[in-house]
Amino acid sequence: MERATPTNQFIPNYAIPPGAVLAEHLDVHELSHTEFARRCGRSQKLISDIIAGKAPLEPETALQFEKVLGVDASIWLAIEGEYKLHRAREAEAHSASELSAWVGRFPLRHLVARGLIQQPKTEAEAVSRLLAFFRVGSVDAWHQQYRKATVAYRHSSRVKSDDVALATWLRLGELEAEAQECSEYHEPTFRQALKDIRKLTRLEIKHALSESRRLCNQAGVALAIVESVPKTALSGAAWWLTPRKAIIELSGRHKSDDHLWFSFFHEAAHILLHSKKHVFADENTRNDSSKIEAEANAWAEAILVPRNQWAEFVASTPRNEQMVRRFAEQQGIAPGIIVGMLQHHGHLPWTHLNNLKVKLG
């Protein structure tokens, strides 16, 4: 007789646990759990656990059931085997579904297009490459290290980036930061670097960022410029990679120098003023009214333009390019930064003097 193959087998989508069958037989024979256990020579706890599905039905136990209930041991073991197989199929299907959903949440095409992950041929390969990208050994480990950690991300209440996309962007920042050789973090050196970087804002943007990265690295801070990934709306982030190395990550998503530099000094404020335990991922730095973000905003504005000088300048009702250029030159910073501050505080319409801002490539 030809053996059945997987293609012509009947595989029901249900299975009866042996405990349920046993409970029915005990009812028919009017046997209590205690009496049945005594007749089998087993503990009442074991019988109760089998009925509750907490303990498997072993061959020795099946033989005892056969003698007491008159049902062949092979039938009991077949019921147990079918139930285990059914549970295994359910677990496998659930696992495959979970993995598919997990992979589907990542901007995989984006990572492949940027050459950060090789194009996977199968879903299993996609899982493996994502785990390698995040340097974790399993999906469970990823959830523990990254997914649950999103509760520590402080980002704008106005716009919510997708948590998985956010974790991906932060991981890209980590990779860039790990490649930068930094001295051990030294706060006085970092504060001096920020003063020097303020002056660099008037230079060509590519050169200014390169020099800013060098100054930050000397102070123990990595500066990562990472393009946003889909489903994120991030301007910047700041956190500590180790107790001796901090990271400032910028996306440049607004494509203008005023937003880029303000985001940089805003994130620097997080490094100087706020907890080392949090990841500060900021979506709209200037419009977030939370206490911590307001502190970072105020600090960034004060280092860019001293408050008393800013007050005098605003009192002069600056509306033309010449006034802005002159004040920016006096302050030693890019005129686009002045324009952005005037617009943000309502002293200048958003449509005015945007020609003074430098567009990012």
N, C-alpha and C positions, 0 to 999 in steps of 0.2 A: 504493500500500500504506500502511495506517495505521501511524503511528509508535507504538512501544510507549510506554506511560506508566509512571510509577513504581509504579502500582498493579498492573500486570500484568507487570512485569519479574521475571526470575529473578535474585535477588541471593544468591549462595552465601555461606556463613559462613566461607569459606576462600579463599585465593588463593596461587598458586604464585609465588614470587619468580623473576625472570628468571635469577638466578644459579644456581638449582637446575636449571632447564631447560638452561642452558648447560653445566653440569657433566655432565649426562647425555649431551649430544651429544658432548662431548669424549671421554667414556669410549667411546661407540660408535665414534667415528672414531680412537680410540687416539691422541689428541693431548694432549701435555703443555701446561701453562699457558704455558710458555716458547715452545714451538713455535707454539701458536695465536697468541700475542701477536706473534711475529715475522711470521707470515703476514698478520695484520691491520694490521701496521705501528703497533702500539700497545705501550705499556710493559707488562711483566709485572705490575707493581703494579696498574695499572688493571684488568686482567683478574681478578687475584686479589680486588681490592676488589669488583668486580661479582659475582663468585661468592659472596663473603662477605656481600653485601648492604650493603656500606659505600659503594658508588658507584652512581648511577643509570645506566641505559642510555640514552644520548643517540641522536638520529636518525642522526648521522654514524657512530656506532659500530654501530648496527643495520644500516646499509648494508654495513659491512665484514663483519659476521657473515653477512649474506645471501650475500656472494660466497664466503666461505670454507666455510660449512657448508651452503649451498643452501636455507636457510630464509628465506622472504620477510621483508624488514625490517619490513613492516606487522605481521607476527605477533609479532616481538620487541617492537615498540612497544606492541602490544595487551596482551601479557603484562605489560610494565612498567606500563602505564596501569591495568590491573585491579588489580595489586598495590598501586600507590600509592592507588587509590581505596579498596581494602579497608583499608589501614592508616589512611587518613583517617577511615573510618567507625568503626574500632576506637577511634581517639583521641577522636573526638567522643563516642562512647558512654561511654568511660572518664571523660572530662571531665564529662559530664552527671551520671554516677553520683557522681563525687567532689563536685561542687557540691551535689547533693542531700543527700549525707551531711553535708557541711559545714554547710549551712543547718539541717539537722535537729538538730544538736547545740546550737543556740542557743535560749534561752528567748524565741522570737520573739513568742509570744502575750502573754507578760508585758510585753515592751517595747512592744508595740502598745497593750495595755490601759493602760499608764502614759503613753501619748501621746508616747513617745520615738521611735517609728518609725511611719510610716503603714502601714496594712494593705496588703501587697503583693498584686497580682493574679496575678502569675506567679512562678515560681521565680527567673527571671532578675532580676525586680524585687526580690525578697527579697535576693538576693546584692548587688545594687547598693546597697540601703538599709543593709544591714549593713556594707558597706565604708565607706559615708559616715559611719555611726555611729562606726566605729573610726578614721576618717580615714586610710584606706589605699587604694591604687589597685587592688589585686588580691588574690586569695585567697593567692597566693604571698607577697605583701608582708605580709598578716596573719599568716601562719605565721612569717615571719621576726621580726616585731615582737612578737607576742603569744604564739603557741602555744609557740615555743621558749623564750620568756622565762619560762615557768612553772617551769623548772628552778631559777630564782632565788627563787621563792616559798617562804618558810619558813612552813609551817603544820603544825598538830598531826598527830602520827603516829596519833592515836586515831581521828580522823574525817577522811576525805578528801573535800573538795569537788571536784566536776567541774571540770577545768581550764578548759574553755570558759566555764562559768557563772562561775567565779572571775574570769576575764579580763573578762567582761561587767560584773560588779559593780565591779571596780576601775576600769573605764572610766567607769561612772556616777559614781564618786567623782572621777575626773579632771575630768569635765564640770562638776561642782558646784564643784570647787576652782578651775578656770579662771575661773569667774564671780566669784570672790571677789578683791577687790583687797587685796593683801598688801604690807606693807613688805618690804624685804630681810631675810632671816633674820638674827636677832641672838640668840645663845644666852643672854646675860644677861637680855635682855628676855623671852625664852621661859621661863626659869626663874622669873622674878618673876611672869609670867602664870600659871604653874602654881600658885604659892602663892595667888594671888588666886582662881583657879578653885576651889581646894580649899574656900574659904569659900562659894562660890556653890552648893555641893551642898545646902545647907539651904534654898535658895529654890525657888520653883515651877519645875518642870523646864523648861518652855518658855522662860521668861525666863532661867534659868540657862544654857541652851544658847546662846541668842542672845548673851548677854554673854560667854560663853566663846569663841564664834566671833570676836567683836570683839577680845578680848584676844589670841587666837592670831594673828589677821590682823596685828595691830600688831607681832607678833614674827616674822612671815614664815612662819607656818604656817596652812594652810587646814584648816578643820574641816568635814568633810562627813558629814552624817547620811543614810545611804542604806539603805533597806529591802533585806533580803536578796532574792536572786533564786532561783528553783527550782534545786535540786541544789547549793546552798551551805549551809554551816553555820558562817557566819563571825560572830565577835563584833566584830572590828575589823581594821584594817590601817594600816600606816605606811610611807611611802616618800617619795622626793624627786622632785617633778615637774621641778624644775630645781635646779642647785647653790645657788640662792638662795631656793627655795620648797619647803617640805615639806608633806606631806598626812597628816592623821589622818582615817581613815574609820571610822565606827561604824555598826553595823546595828541595835542595840537589840533584837536578836532574842529576848532573854530577857524583855523587857517589864518590867523592874524597874530602879529607879535604882541599886541597888548594883552590878549587873552593868555597866550603862552607864558609871558613873563609874570603876569599876575598869578596864574596858577602855580608857577614855580615858587614864588615867594609865599603864597598861601600854604603850600605843602611844606615848605621850610619851617613855617610857623608851627605846624603840627609836630615836626621833629623836635623843635626847641621847647614847646610849651605843654605838650600833651602826652598822654600815657604811651608807654612802649608796648603795651599789651594789645592795643587796637590797630586795626588796619583802617586808615582814613581814606576811603574811596569817595571822591567828590565829583558829583555830576554837574552841579551848577554853583560853583563856589561863591559867587557874589550874591546870589539870591537865596541862600540857605540861612534861615533866621535862628537856627539852633545856637545855643550859647557857645559851644566849641567852635563852630564854623564862624560865628560872629567875631570871636577872639582872633581866629586866624586871618579873617578879612581885615580887621582893624590893624593887626600887626603888619600885614603885607602892605597896606596903604601907607602906614607910618614910615616904613623903611624906604619906600619908593619916594615919598614926598613928606618931609616933616610937617606935622599938623599946623603949626603956626604959619608956615610959609604957604601951605595949601589954602588956609583960611584967607590970607591976604590976596592970593591970586584969584580965588573965587569971588571975593568982594569987588574985584576990578571988572567983573562981568565979561570974562573972556569969550569972544564969539568969532574971532577971525584967526586965520592961519598964522599970521605974523606974531600975535600975542602968545599963541601956544608954542610956536617954535622957539621964541625968545625965552619963555619960562622953562621949557624942556632943556634948553642949552644951559641955562643958569643952574638947573638941578643936576645936569650931567646924565640925563636918562633919555630914552627914545620918546619922541613927540607922540607916537601912537599910544603910549601908556597914559599920557596926560589926556588925550582925547577919550580913551576908554573910561577913565575915572570921571571925567566931566559928564559923559553920557550916562554912566551908571547912576550918578547922583542927581541927574535931572537938570544939570546946568547947561546941557547941550543936547539937541535932538539927535536921535540915533542915526539920522541921515546926514549929519553935518561933519565935515572935516575927516571923513573916513580915508581920504587920500593920504593922510599922514600915517596911517597904519601900514605896516609892511606885511604883505601877503606871504604866507608860507608856501613853499613849493609842494 
